[in-house]
């Protein structure tokens, strides 16, 4: 079975084509600057070739036409025709309270996604455009929506409710939704596979540390709590997002700086976090380099970053009543051994013992805790696209059985 995975953003479309017989990526790439001057498609073939096509790519439909064209082209493609694509899996950011798992897309699903648009106005509309474009270009092809929020729908009210009038939850569905659910689900399951443990009997903390970052507590195979909230702004200090913030700070800044709602949103989402603290960059590598050269603000930013992750780890251990596995993933979690050391050090009293030699320069999949550590510390590279492909394959096979 061949499955095309699409991640449609407002100005980009990322894609991967999987052969599910061996779960390998046959081709991948993306359309950038969609609807803008200088738009292009970058395509990577499984044989190592990389091709860039420049052209006027006006919208999601034309972008997907480009993708399908290069996948089936005689010179650069890997498919004889479009009939070789058995299904399409879509990353969908927000499923609200409607979806607790991935779903085969039909009219009812699309209707629910439209209702969730207010919850993710920047993300759900392009997700829907991708779904509609595929239906137009390959009518009748099975499509599956895999929702970032779905994994966290197992949280109890104590984890997802805010201390606001309940009527506002009833009226506007204001609650903690959490994000990165596909990533947290993949790495927690993968960690248990590697350890030979039963996923549904473990207490796990998954730290997805990238430009966007979140921590999830997973207990007995279900999301128990997570750091991101109603939006991806809440939680950890991130590349450009402030993370947890006293709402009084927001209103105070808005008053003093005479900021409107949109300007304030831009400030806290685009100009805060590690960029705002360091004054250097949102890229952890550049901040670490500056810190090593003696830049005090860079050092402060790194200390704050590590401290915030550590606080969430400690609070989730308390909430779950223990911990079996601590996972580090995402671009930073997978590659920044100094961040891993900063996050894990000082937690020995909780049974978390990092092996500094194993951790140093570790860039693969495996255990970086000491052999006698009660808690296994693991680096597990995330693979959201494979998770989407696996969910899509499962749904399509269920469809053919019915």
N, C-alpha and C positions, 0 to 999 in steps of 0.2 A: 504494500500500500504506500502510495506517495502522497504526502500532505504538505501543503503550502501554508506556512505560518506568516501572518501579517500583523504588523504593529503600526497602525496609522496614527500619526500625530497631526498637528495643525499645519505644519509645513514640511513634513517628511513621511516616508513610508519605508519601514524596515521589513525585510523578508528573509525567510529561510525555507528551502525545500528539503524535506526529509524523506529518505527511503526508510520506512518503518520496519523493513525486514531485518535491518541491522542497526536501526536508529541513528544512521549517519547523515550528515548534512551533505546534500548533493551540490547545492549552490546557495549563495546568500549575497545580500547586498542591500542597497537602499536608494531611494530617491530623496534628494535634498533640495532645499529652496523651492519647494512646491509653490507654484503660482507667482514666483518672483523671477526677476532677471537673473540669468546665470544658473538656472535649474539644471540638474544633471542626475544621471543614474550611475552608480558604481556597482559593478557586478563581479563577484568572486566565484570562479568555477572550482570544482573539486580537484582539478588537476593543477591548481596553483595560479592559473591565469587570472589577471585582474583587468577588467575593461571599464572605461569610463565613457558614457555617452552624454553629450551635451545637447540640449534642445529646449524648446518651449513646452514645458510641462505645466499646464494651467491648473489642473485640479486632480482630485484623487482618482477619478475614473481614468483620465489620460495617463496618470502615473502608474496605475495598475496595468493598463494596456502596454506600457513600455516594459514593465516587469515580465508580463506574460509573453511579450514579443521576444525578449532576449532569452527567456527560458526555452523557447521553442525554435530559436533561430538555428539555421543549419551550421553556421560558423561558430557561434559562441554558446549555443544552448546545450541542454542535457535531456530534453524531452522531444519525442517525435511529434507530438501534438498535445493539445490541451486535455484530451480525453485521458491522458496518463495521470492527471491530477485527480485523485480520488476524493479529496475533501480539503476544506480551508479552515484553519483555526485562527481566530482573532483574539488578540489581547484587547480586553475591554476594561477600562479603568474602574468604572463605578457601576455596581449592580444594586446599590441601595440595600434594602431589606428583602428584595425580591428573590435574590439568587444566593443559595447556600453551596452551590456547586456549578461546574461548567454545564452549559445547556446547548442542545441543538437549536439553532436559530430558526424561529418561525414568526408568524405575525404577532403572536402574544408576547414573545421575547422582545421583539422590536418595539412594541407598544410600551413595555416596561422600561426599556432603555431610554426611550424618549422622555418618560416621566422622570428619569434620573438625571436629565440634562442639567437641571438647576443645581444639582449636587456636584457636577463636574463639567462646568460650561466650556472649559478649554479642551477637555479630553473626549467626552462622550460623542459630541457631534462629528469629529473626524473618524472615530471608531465606527459610527453608523454609516458614514460616507463610504468607508471601505467595504462594509457589508453590502450596501446597496450596489456599489460598483461591481462587486464580484457576481451578484445575482444578475446584473445586466449583461456582463461579459461572458459568463458561463452559466446560463439559466439552469436551475434545478440542482446545481452542485451542493452537496451537504456542507453546511457551514456551522461551526461551533464557536460560541462565545466563552472565553475563559476570563473570569473577572478577578481583578486585583483584590477586591473587597470580600469575595465569597468565603475564603478560608477563615476569615475572622468572624463570620456570622455565628460561630459556635460560642462566642463570648457571652457571659451572663450579664444581666443589667448592672451588677456591681462594677463590672469592668467597662461597660460602654456608655452608661448614662452620665450626663453632666448635672451639676447642682444648679439647674435653672428650672423655672416653672415647668411642670410636666406638660402643660398645655402646649408649650412650644415644641416639645418632642412630638406630641400628637399631631400638631398642625403642620410642622415643617420637617419632621424626621431628623431633628438635630440630635446627634449622638456620635459616639466614637465609631468609625467604620474601619479604620486601619487600612494600610496599603502594603504593597510588596508581598501580598498573600501568596502569589504563585511561587515567588522565590523562597519564602519561608517554608512553604509546603514541600518544595523540591529538596532543599538542603536538609531539612529535618528527617525526611524519609530516607534520603541518600546516606546520611550519617548512620542511621540505624541499620541499613543494609551493610555498610562497611564494617560495623561492629558486630553484626549478627544478632541484633537485639530486636525485640518486639516493639514496633513503633507505638503501639497502643498501651504500653506499660511504662513509658519513659517520661521523665521531666526534663524538658529541653529549653534552652534559651538560644535563640537564633539572632545574631547581630548582622544585619544587612548594612554594611558600611560602604557607601559610595557618595557621590555628590548629593544624592538624596539618601537618607539613612533612617533605619528604624530597627527596633528591637522587638521580638515577639517571644512570649512565653507560651510554650506548647506542652500541654499536659495530657497524657493518655491519648495521644493522636489528634488532639483538638486544640485550636487556638484558645488560649486562656486569657491573654491580655496582649496589648501591643501599644507601642509608643505613639504612632501617628494617630490622629483623631478624626474629627469631622472633615478636615482637609489634611494634605501631606505637610502642612506647616508645623504642626504640633510635634513635640517630642525632642529628639536629639538636636544639638547644634549641627547644622549641615553645611554644605558648600556655600550656599547663598541664603539659606533660610535660618531664621532666628531660633527655631525650636520653641520649647516651652517659654511663655512670656506672660507676665502679669498683665491682664487686660487694662489695668490702670496705667501701665507704661505706654501702651498703645494710644489710649485716649489723651494722655498727657502730651506725648510727642505730637499728636495730631493737632492739639490746641496750640502748643508753642510754635510749631513749624507751619501752622495753618495748612495742614494737609487734608485733602479730601479722601474718600474711601479708596479710590483707585490708586492714588499716590501712596497711601499708607500700605496698601497691599503690595505694591511694587517694592517699597522700602523693606518690608519684613520678609518678602519672598525672594527678592533679587539682589539686594544690597546688604544683607545682614550675614549671619552665620560666620564661617571662617573668613570670608572675604571682608566683612565688616569689622571683625575683631582684629585681624592681622593687618589690614590695609594693604595687603600684598596680592593675594590671589584666592580663588576658591579651590585651587588645585593643591592637594595635600603635599605633593612632591615639592612644589615650589616653596610652600610654607616650611616644610622640614629642612630644606636647603638653607632658607633664611635663618631658621633657628640655629642650625649648626654653625652658622657664621656669626652668631651672637645677637641676632635681632630679638629684642625682649618681647615685643608684641607678638611675634611669631611663636615664641616659646609659650607665652601666655595662652594664645589661641589653642595650641596643641594640648596644653595642660587642661584647659576647659573641655575640649573635645573628649579626651580620655576620661575625665572625671564624670561627665554626663553619662557616658556609656556605662561606666562602673556603677553609678547610682541606680540606673535601670536594672542592671544585672542583680544587684543586691536586693532591690525591692521586689523583683520577680521571684527570687529564691525564697524570700519571706512569704510572698503570696501563695506560692505553690507548695511550700513546706519542704523544700529541698531541691536538689539539682543532680541530674545524671550526666548530661552532655551540654557543653558550651560550644556553640558554632560561630565561626567568623567567616563571613562571605562578602560579596560585593567587591568592587575595584580596590577599595582600601583594605578591607578585611582579608582579601586574598593575597595582597601584594605588600602591604606596609607592615613589616615585622616590628618596627618601632612602635606603631600604634597598637598592635597585638600585645606587645610587652607592657605598654602603658595602661591598657585596659585590664589585663589579667593580673599584673603585679599588685600585691597588697591584699589579694583575696584568698590567700592561703588558708586563713582561718575558716573559710567556707569550703575547704576541700579542693580548691582550684590551684593546682601547682603547674606552672608553665615550665617547660624544659627550654632554657635559653638557647642551648646549642641547636636543638631541633628547630626552634622558631627562627633562628637567624638565617635569612636568605631563603626560607621555605616558600615555594611558589607552586605547590601542587596540591594534591588531595590527600589528607591523612591526619594523624594525631600529632599534636605538638606539646602535649602535657607529659609530665614525667611518668615513668612506668608505674609508680605507686600512687599516682594522683587519684583520689576517690572520684573526682569529676574528670571525664575525658574532655580535653580541649581539642577541637578539630577545626581545620581549614577545609571547607567544602565549596569549591567553585560553583556558583549558581548557574543554572541553565533553564531559564524561564521558557525559552523557545521549545526545548525538548518537552517540558512539562505540558505546554500547550498542545504540542503534537501528540503526546500520549493520551491526553484527555480527548482530543479530537478523534483519534483512532478508536478509543473505547466507545464513544458515543455513536460513531458510524457503525461499528460492529453490532452494537445494541439495536440500531435501526434496521440493519439487514436481517437480524434474528426475528424481529417482531413482524 
